Each structure stands twice: as structure tokens, then as C-alpha cells.
Amino acid sequence: MQGAREVKSFTCICCPLGCRLEATLAPGGAVEAVAGQGCRRGLEYAVGEATNPVRMASAVVPVAGCLEPLSVKTAQPVPKGQIRAVLDAMLALRLEAPVCAGDVLLADVCETGVSVVATKSVP
Ligand code: SF4
């Protein structure tokens, strides 16, 4: 017996128009159809959100001897389900100056294939 189709709804965040998207998923989880998009970016966004949603992650971490913490972020989006683990890895960082903007502070964080980088320089 086959399972039922599932419809997932999203608001596209790729531009200010905010199209309301609906992705129809087959019983196996594959996207069968997307409706509501005003352009191709919305189609790609809906397929991604329905099958493997991703988000950027950012945090502020201390730098030894510096009063101001350093903001760090993932260089690319990571799977939404791994955000907590990625944030924990970021918050476990123990940094020392100097740090340059763009420095890779963690490579392949949580085996996502994504690096954590510094967003500014600390001399
Ligand atoms: S589907 Fe296209 S037009 Fe609609 S919000 Fe997304 S990017 Fe903008």
C-alpha cells in the first residue's frame, strides 16, 4: 500500500516579494511539484526546504585577552538539523589574537563540509 502525498508550505525568502510556495511530496519524499513561485529561484528554494533545509549559523566567541568577542559564521549554509551541533562547536572555540577576517577557525564543522570563519579581524 502506498503512503499519502504530503504538501509542505513555505514563504520564499529569496526576494522581498515573499511568494507563498507549496511543494507536493511523493510518498517516498521526492518533490513532485511546486506551486506559487514567481521565478526559478523560488522553485529551487522550495525543493531545498522540502528535502534538505539549510541555514547559516553564527555566534560570538571570546578571544583571549580581548574585551570584545569575535563574531563567527559558517561560510555556507548547513543542514538545519545540525544547527545545534554546529553552534555548540562554535561556542567551544578558544581563540587567540591575531585573527583575520575570513580565517577558517573550524574546517568541516560537524562533518558538514562547511567551514566556520571569522567575520572580522582582531589584531
Ligand atoms: S519565488 Fe522568485 S519572485 Fe517569488 S519571492 Fe522567491 S525569488 Fe522572489
Backbone and ligand atoms as CSV (ligand in chain L), in Angstrom:
chain,resi,resn,atom,element,x,y,z
A,1,MET,N,N,0.838,-1.186,0.000
A,1,MET,CA,C,0.000,0.000,0.000
A,1,MET,C,C,0.882,1.249,0.000
A,2,GLN,N,N,0.551,2.226,-0.813
A,2,GLN,CA,C,1.338,3.440,-0.896
A,2,GLN,C,C,0.895,4.449,0.152
A,3,GLY,N,N,1.866,5.248,0.671
A,3,GLY,CA,C,1.525,6.309,1.609
A,3,GLY,C,C,0.900,7.480,0.871
A,4,ALA,N,N,0.453,8.439,1.660
A,4,ALA,CA,C,-0.209,9.605,1.068
A,4,ALA,C,C,0.832,10.635,0.654
A,5,ARG,N,N,0.449,11.444,-0.312
A,5,ARG,CA,C,1.287,12.584,-0.680
A,5,ARG,C,C,1.239,13.597,0.457
A,6,GLU,N,N,2.298,14.389,0.536
A,6,GLU,CA,C,2.363,15.419,1.575
A,6,GLU,C,C,2.563,16.759,0.882
A,7,VAL,N,N,1.901,17.785,1.409
A,7,VAL,CA,C,2.090,19.137,0.876
A,7,VAL,C,C,2.735,19.990,1.965
A,8,LYS,N,N,3.869,20.604,1.630
A,8,LYS,CA,C,4.554,21.492,2.565
A,8,LYS,C,C,4.487,22.914,2.012
A,9,SER,N,N,4.228,23.855,2.915
A,9,SER,CA,C,4.108,25.262,2.512
A,9,SER,C,C,5.268,26.075,3.067
A,10,PHE,N,N,5.733,27.009,2.265
A,10,PHE,CA,C,6.841,27.877,2.673
A,10,PHE,C,C,6.587,29.277,2.135
A,11,THR,N,N,7.210,30.245,2.778
A,11,THR,CA,C,7.288,31.582,2.210
A,11,THR,C,C,8.691,31.743,1.652
A,12,CYS,N,N,8.782,32.044,0.381
A,12,CYS,CA,C,10.104,32.210,-0.236
A,12,CYS,C,C,10.787,33.444,0.351
A,13,ILE,N,N,12.031,33.276,0.769
A,13,ILE,CA,C,12.777,34.391,1.365
A,13,ILE,C,C,13.884,34.882,0.433
A,14,CYS,N,N,13.797,34.472,-0.836
A,14,CYS,CA,C,14.872,34.830,-1.772
A,14,CYS,C,C,14.768,36.255,-2.293
A,15,CYS,N,N,13.601,36.882,-2.157
A,15,CYS,CA,C,13.477,38.289,-2.532
A,15,CYS,C,C,12.298,38.870,-1.757
A,16,PRO,N,N,12.140,40.186,-1.770
A,16,PRO,CA,C,11.110,40.809,-0.930
A,16,PRO,C,C,9.667,40.456,-1.305
A,17,LEU,N,N,9.432,39.877,-2.468
A,17,LEU,CA,C,8.056,39.548,-2.848
A,17,LEU,C,C,7.451,38.489,-1.941
A,18,GLY,N,N,8.269,37.593,-1.408
A,18,GLY,CA,C,7.781,36.596,-0.444
A,18,GLY,C,C,6.680,35.702,-0.984
A,19,CYS,N,N,6.870,35.132,-2.140
A,19,CYS,CA,C,5.849,34.246,-2.726
A,19,CYS,C,C,5.531,33.097,-1.767
A,20,ARG,N,N,4.280,32.711,-1.739
A,20,ARG,CA,C,3.836,31.582,-0.917
A,20,ARG,C,C,3.979,30.324,-1.771
A,21,LEU,N,N,4.807,29.403,-1.327
A,21,LEU,CA,C,5.130,28.217,-2.122
A,21,LEU,C,C,4.491,26.977,-1.523
A,22,GLU,N,N,4.120,26.060,-2.373
A,22,GLU,CA,C,3.623,24.758,-1.921
A,22,GLU,C,C,4.371,23.669,-2.673
A,23,ALA,N,N,5.024,22.786,-1.930
A,23,ALA,CA,C,5.732,21.655,-2.533
A,23,ALA,C,C,4.939,20.385,-2.243
A,24,THR,N,N,4.644,19.629,-3.276
A,24,THR,CA,C,3.959,18.351,-3.116
A,24,THR,C,C,4.986,17.238,-3.165
A,25,LEU,N,N,5.008,16.422,-2.098
A,25,LEU,CA,C,5.985,15.341,-1.987
A,25,LEU,C,C,5.306,13.995,-2.223
A,26,ALA,N,N,5.974,13.165,-3.008
A,26,ALA,CA,C,5.508,11.797,-3.233
A,26,ALA,C,C,5.706,10.997,-1.943
A,27,PRO,N,N,5.074,9.830,-1.816
A,27,PRO,CA,C,5.228,9.021,-0.599
A,27,PRO,C,C,6.684,8.751,-0.221
A,28,GLY,N,N,7.583,8.655,-1.173
A,28,GLY,CA,C,8.998,8.418,-0.867
A,28,GLY,C,C,9.753,9.659,-0.436
A,29,GLY,N,N,9.120,10.815,-0.506
A,29,GLY,CA,C,9.759,12.058,-0.073
A,29,GLY,C,C,10.289,12.912,-1.202
A,30,ALA,N,N,10.236,12.423,-2.438
A,30,ALA,CA,C,10.710,13.225,-3.570
A,30,ALA,C,C,9.683,14.305,-3.901
A,31,VAL,N,N,10.178,15.472,-4.317
A,31,VAL,CA,C,9.285,16.565,-4.682
A,31,VAL,C,C,8.698,16.288,-6.054
A,32,GLU,N,N,7.367,16.254,-6.107
A,32,GLU,CA,C,6.670,16.011,-7.383
A,32,GLU,C,C,6.349,17.305,-8.110
A,33,ALA,N,N,5.975,18.317,-7.321
A,33,ALA,CA,C,5.549,19.568,-7.941
A,33,ALA,C,C,5.712,20.712,-6.960
A,34,VAL,N,N,5.930,21.881,-7.507
A,34,VAL,CA,C,5.986,23.105,-6.697
A,34,VAL,C,C,5.037,24.101,-7.331
A,35,ALA,N,N,4.276,24.800,-6.491
A,35,ALA,CA,C,3.342,25.801,-6.996
A,35,ALA,C,C,3.553,27.109,-6.243
A,36,GLY,N,N,3.221,28.202,-6.892
A,36,GLY,CA,C,3.224,29.505,-6.238
A,36,GLY,C,C,4.448,30.351,-6.486
A,37,GLN,N,N,5.478,29.779,-7.095
A,37,GLN,CA,C,6.714,30.545,-7.269
A,37,GLN,C,C,6.585,31.538,-8.412
A,38,GLY,N,N,7.203,32.712,-8.181
A,38,GLY,CA,C,7.207,33.731,-9.223
A,38,GLY,C,C,8.394,33.594,-10.144
A,39,CYS,N,N,9.367,32.770,-9.760
A,39,CYS,CA,C,10.548,32.599,-10.604
A,39,CYS,C,C,11.248,31.296,-10.234
A,40,ARG,N,N,12.306,30.998,-10.959
A,40,ARG,CA,C,13.021,29.726,-10.762
A,40,ARG,C,C,13.690,29.630,-9.392
A,41,ARG,N,N,14.117,30.770,-8.848
A,41,ARG,CA,C,14.753,30.723,-7.520
A,41,ARG,C,C,13.780,30.163,-6.486
A,42,GLY,N,N,12.538,30.511,-6.611
A,42,GLY,CA,C,11.537,30.016,-5.672
A,42,GLY,C,C,11.353,28.515,-5.801
A,43,LEU,N,N,11.413,28.020,-7.036
A,43,LEU,CA,C,11.319,26.575,-7.268
A,43,LEU,C,C,12.471,25.866,-6.557
A,44,GLU,N,N,13.674,26.371,-6.741
A,44,GLU,CA,C,14.849,25.754,-6.108
A,44,GLU,C,C,14.782,25.874,-4.591
A,45,TYR,N,N,14.302,27.013,-4.111
A,45,TYR,CA,C,14.179,27.201,-2.661
A,45,TYR,C,C,13.188,26.195,-2.077
A,46,ALA,N,N,12.051,26.022,-2.723
A,46,ALA,CA,C,11.021,25.111,-2.217
A,46,ALA,C,C,11.527,23.666,-2.209
A,47,VAL,N,N,12.222,23.261,-3.260
A,47,VAL,CA,C,12.762,21.896,-3.306
A,47,VAL,C,C,13.766,21.700,-2.177
A,48,GLY,N,N,14.625,22.688,-1.947
A,48,GLY,CA,C,15.598,22.598,-0.867
A,48,GLY,C,C,14.929,22.552,0.497
A,49,GLU,N,N,13.961,23.422,0.718
A,49,GLU,CA,C,13.274,23.453,2.010
A,49,GLU,C,C,12.509,22.158,2.271
A,50,ALA,N,N,11.969,21.576,1.228
A,50,ALA,CA,C,11.169,20.363,1.392
A,50,ALA,C,C,12.031,19.125,1.603
A,51,THR,N,N,13.244,19.132,1.067
A,51,THR,CA,C,14.047,17.907,1.110
A,51,THR,C,C,15.267,18.012,2.019
A,52,ASN,N,N,15.906,19.183,2.066
A,52,ASN,CA,C,17.106,19.346,2.898
A,52,ASN,C,C,17.263,20.815,3.272
A,53,PRO,N,N,16.454,21.275,4.236
A,53,PRO,CA,C,16.543,22.691,4.586
A,53,PRO,C,C,17.896,23.025,5.205
A,54,VAL,N,N,18.436,24.163,4.820
A,54,VAL,CA,C,19.744,24.592,5.323
A,54,VAL,C,C,19.644,26.027,5.841
A,55,ARG,N,N,20.558,26.353,6.747
A,55,ARG,CA,C,20.606,27.700,7.320
A,55,ARG,C,C,22.055,28.089,7.581
A,56,MET,N,N,22.318,29.379,7.551
A,56,MET,CA,C,23.592,29.884,8.027
A,56,MET,C,C,23.556,29.831,9.553
A,57,ALA,N,N,24.722,29.662,10.167
A,57,ALA,CA,C,24.817,29.695,11.624
A,57,ALA,C,C,25.865,30.717,12.007
A,58,SER,N,N,25.615,31.445,13.084
A,58,SER,CA,C,26.587,32.433,13.554
A,58,SER,C,C,26.566,32.483,15.071
A,59,ALA,N,N,27.668,32.948,15.624
A,59,ALA,CA,C,27.786,33.048,17.076
A,59,ALA,C,C,28.866,34.075,17.389
A,60,VAL,N,N,28.935,34.492,18.631
A,60,VAL,CA,C,30.048,35.328,19.076
A,60,VAL,C,C,30.847,34.522,20.087
A,61,VAL,N,N,32.169,34.577,19.943
A,61,VAL,CA,C,33.034,33.767,20.809
A,61,VAL,C,C,34.130,34.656,21.393
A,62,PRO,N,N,34.602,34.327,22.576
A,62,PRO,CA,C,35.648,35.146,23.192
A,62,PRO,C,C,36.998,34.938,22.517
A,63,VAL,N,N,37.802,35.975,22.572
A,63,VAL,CA,C,39.202,35.889,22.116
A,63,VAL,C,C,40.061,36.231,23.332
A,64,ALA,N,N,40.980,35.341,23.667
A,64,ALA,CA,C,41.805,35.528,24.864
A,64,ALA,C,C,42.470,36.902,24.862
A,65,GLY,N,N,42.310,37.623,25.946
A,65,GLY,CA,C,42.955,38.918,26.087
A,65,GLY,C,C,42.223,40.068,25.439
A,66,CYS,N,N,41.103,39.813,24.774
A,66,CYS,CA,C,40.340,40.880,24.111
A,66,CYS,C,C,39.020,41.113,24.849
A,67,LEU,N,N,38.656,42.365,24.953
A,67,LEU,CA,C,37.403,42.681,25.641
A,67,LEU,C,C,36.192,42.355,24.780
A,68,GLU,N,N,36.340,42.572,23.472
A,68,GLU,CA,C,35.205,42.332,22.570
A,68,GLU,C,C,35.225,40.908,22.047
A,69,PRO,N,N,34.075,40.234,22.053
A,69,PRO,CA,C,34.035,38.908,21.442
A,69,PRO,C,C,34.088,39.030,19.913
A,70,LEU,N,N,34.400,37.941,19.270
A,70,LEU,CA,C,34.502,37.910,17.809
A,70,LEU,C,C,33.282,37.186,17.235
A,71,SER,N,N,32.677,37.772,16.216
A,71,SER,CA,C,31.572,37.067,15.581
A,71,SER,C,C,32.130,36.103,14.531
A,72,VAL,N,N,31.558,34.919,14.526
A,72,VAL,CA,C,31.967,33.874,13.587
A,72,VAL,C,C,30.720,33.350,12.892
A,73,LYS,N,N,30.912,32.776,11.716
A,73,LYS,CA,C,29.750,32.267,10.978
A,73,LYS,C,C,30.180,31.107,10.092
A,74,THR,N,N,29.199,30.354,9.641
A,74,THR,CA,C,29.503,29.318,8.665
A,74,THR,C,C,29.702,29.989,7.314
A,75,ALA,N,N,30.630,29.445,6.531
A,75,ALA,CA,C,30.910,30.033,5.225
A,75,ALA,C,C,29.785,29.745,4.227
A,76,GLN,N,N,29.072,28.667,4.444
A,76,GLN,CA,C,27.897,28.325,3.644
A,76,GLN,C,C,26.804,27.817,4.602
A,77,PRO,N,N,25.585,27.701,4.110
A,77,PRO,CA,C,24.526,27.151,4.958
A,77,PRO,C,C,24.821,25.695,5.314
A,78,VAL,N,N,24.339,25.277,6.486
A,78,VAL,CA,C,24.485,23.889,6.936
A,78,VAL,C,C,23.086,23.302,7.135
A,79,PRO,N,N,22.966,21.970,7.114
A,79,PRO,CA,C,21.641,21.367,7.308
A,79,PRO,C,C,20.996,21.838,8.609
A,80,LYS,N,N,19.725,22.174,8.519
A,80,LYS,CA,C,19.001,22.734,9.669
A,80,LYS,C,C,19.086,21.803,10.882
A,81,GLY,N,N,19.062,20.518,10.645
A,81,GLY,CA,C,19.106,19.549,11.740
A,81,GLY,C,C,20.434,19.532,12.477
A,82,GLN,N,N,21.462,20.133,11.901
A,82,GLN,CA,C,22.779,20.141,12.546
A,82,GLN,C,C,23.138,21.494,13.144
A,83,ILE,N,N,22.207,22.422,13.102
A,83,ILE,CA,C,22.492,23.776,13.597
A,83,ILE,C,C,22.940,23.744,15.059
A,84,ARG,N,N,22.263,22.984,15.895
A,84,ARG,CA,C,22.601,22.956,17.324
A,84,ARG,C,C,24.043,22.463,17.508
A,85,ALA,N,N,24.390,21.386,16.838
A,85,ALA,CA,C,25.740,20.836,16.964
A,85,ALA,C,C,26.779,21.822,16.437
A,86,VAL,N,N,26.457,22.494,15.348
A,86,VAL,CA,C,27.392,23.485,14.781
A,86,VAL,C,C,27.578,24.639,15.751
A,87,LEU,N,N,26.489,25.124,16.336
A,87,LEU,CA,C,26.593,26.216,17.311
A,87,LEU,C,C,27.415,25.784,18.518
A,88,ASP,N,N,27.204,24.556,18.983
A,88,ASP,CA,C,27.993,24.058,20.112
A,88,ASP,C,C,29.480,24.034,19.764
A,89,ALA,N,N,29.807,23.607,18.552
A,89,ALA,CA,C,31.213,23.571,18.119
A,89,ALA,C,C,31.787,24.988,18.057
A,90,MET,N,N,30.979,25.937,17.577
A,90,MET,CA,C,31.437,27.330,17.525
A,90,MET,C,C,31.702,27.852,18.935
A,91,LEU,N,N,30.782,27.575,19.828
A,91,LEU,CA,C,30.898,28.120,21.186
A,91,LEU,C,C,32.019,27.453,21.977
A,92,ALA,N,N,32.499,26.320,21.497
A,92,ALA,CA,C,33.619,25.646,22.165
A,92,ALA,C,C,34.970,26.184,21.685
A,93,LEU,N,N,34.946,27.083,20.682
A,93,LEU,CA,C,36.200,27.641,20.167
A,93,LEU,C,C,36.924,28.427,21.249
A,94,ARG,N,N,38.239,28.270,21.295
A,94,ARG,CA,C,39.093,29.072,22.181
A,94,ARG,C,C,40.092,29.775,21.288
A,95,LEU,N,N,39.884,31.052,21.075
A,95,LEU,CA,C,40.676,31.791,20.095
A,95,LEU,C,C,41.707,32.683,20.761
A,96,GLU,N,N,42.769,32.917,20.016
A,96,GLU,CA,C,43.783,33.874,20.444
A,96,GLU,C,C,44.062,34.813,19.279
A,97,ALA,N,N,44.289,36.081,19.594
A,97,ALA,CA,C,44.654,37.058,18.576
A,97,ALA,C,C,46.076,36.732,18.076
A,98,PRO,N,N,46.423,37.080,16.871
A,98,PRO,CA,C,45.584,37.780,15.903
A,98,PRO,C,C,44.683,36.824,15.118
A,99,VAL,N,N,43.526,37.352,14.733
A,99,VAL,CA,C,42.599,36.631,13.857
A,99,VAL,C,C,42.296,37.566,12.698
A,100,CYS,N,N,42.303,37.050,11.499
A,100,CYS,CA,C,41.987,37.867,10.323
A,100,CYS,C,C,40.594,37.520,9.804
A,101,ALA,N,N,39.898,38.536,9.339
A,101,ALA,CA,C,38.579,38.311,8.740
A,101,ALA,C,C,38.701,37.254,7.649
A,102,GLY,N,N,37.856,36.260,7.692
A,102,GLY,CA,C,37.887,35.197,6.690
A,102,GLY,C,C,38.715,33.990,7.100
A,103,ASP,N,N,39.469,34.116,8.186
A,103,ASP,CA,C,40.243,32.960,8.662
A,103,ASP,C,C,39.312,31.771,8.912
A,104,VAL,N,N,39.757,30.587,8.504
A,104,VAL,CA,C,38.990,29.368,8.802
A,104,VAL,C,C,39.326,28.956,10.234
A,105,LEU,N,N,38.341,28.982,11.087
A,105,LEU,CA,C,38.525,28.660,12.506
A,105,LEU,C,C,38.187,27.206,12.785
A,106,LEU,N,N,37.283,26.663,12.004
A,106,LEU,CA,C,36.906,25.249,12.088
A,106,LEU,C,C,36.656,24.772,10.666
A,107,ALA,N,N,37.408,23.772,10.238
A,107,ALA,CA,C,37.172,23.216,8.894
A,107,ALA,C,C,36.214,22.034,9.018
A,108,ASP,N,N,35.323,21.903,8.061
A,108,ASP,CA,C,34.408,20.758,8.022
A,108,ASP,C,C,33.697,20.585,9.371
A,109,VAL,N,N,33.092,21.675,9.835
A,109,VAL,CA,C,32.453,21.629,11.148
A,109,VAL,C,C,31.367,20.541,11.185
A,110,CYS,N,N,31.427,19.707,12.173
A,110,CYS,CA,C,30.459,18.614,12.370
A,110,CYS,C,C,30.289,17.763,11.101
A,111,GLU,N,N,31.359,17.635,10.334
A,111,GLU,CA,C,31.356,16.836,9.102
A,111,GLU,C,C,30.300,17.297,8.104
A,112,THR,N,N,30.062,18.613,8.094
A,112,THR,CA,C,29.114,19.173,7.130
A,112,THR,C,C,29.801,19.536,5.815
A,113,GLY,N,N,31.138,19.575,5.844
A,113,GLY,CA,C,31.853,20.041,4.661
A,113,GLY,C,C,31.958,21.551,4.605
A,114,VAL,N,N,31.472,22.214,5.645
A,114,VAL,CA,C,31.436,23.681,5.685
A,114,VAL,C,C,32.409,24.172,6.754
A,115,SER,N,N,33.057,25.299,6.453
A,115,SER,CA,C,33.990,25.899,7.415
A,115,SER,C,C,33.299,26.957,8.243
A,116,VAL,N,N,33.827,27.164,9.447
A,116,VAL,CA,C,33.441,28.315,10.277
A,116,VAL,C,C,34.538,29.353,10.114
A,117,VAL,N,N,34.146,30.580,9.820
A,117,VAL,CA,C,35.129,31.632,9.541
A,117,VAL,C,C,34.898,32.844,10.441
A,118,ALA,N,N,35.967,33.622,10.609
A,118,ALA,CA,C,35.883,34.876,11.356
A,118,ALA,C,C,35.260,35.944,10.462
A,119,THR,N,N,34.429,36.796,11.055
A,119,THR,CA,C,33.793,37.839,10.240
A,119,THR,C,C,34.544,39.155,10.301
A,120,LYS,N,N,35.510,39.257,11.215
A,120,LYS,CA,C,36.314,40.494,11.275
A,120,LYS,C,C,37.698,40.156,11.808
A,121,SER,N,N,38.564,41.132,11.736
A,121,SER,CA,C,39.936,40.932,12.200
A,121,SER,C,C,40.086,41.387,13.641
A,122,VAL,N,N,40.885,40.647,14.374
A,122,VAL,CA,C,41.262,41.054,15.730
A,122,VAL,C,C,42.789,41.095,15.753
A,123,PRO,N,N,43.378,42.282,15.854
A,123,PRO,CA,C,44.838,42.383,15.775
A,123,PRO,C,C,45.536,41.807,17.018
L,1,SF4,S1,S,9.751,32.869,-5.991
L,1,SF4,FE1,FE,11.045,34.377,-7.033
L,1,SF4,S2,S,9.747,36.205,-7.124
L,1,SF4,FE2,FE,8.834,34.879,-5.556
L,1,SF4,S3,S,9.792,35.534,-3.601
L,1,SF4,FE3,FE,11.023,33.852,-4.416
L,1,SF4,S4,S,12.669,34.864,-5.554
L,1,SF4,FE4,FE,11.021,36.366,-5.269
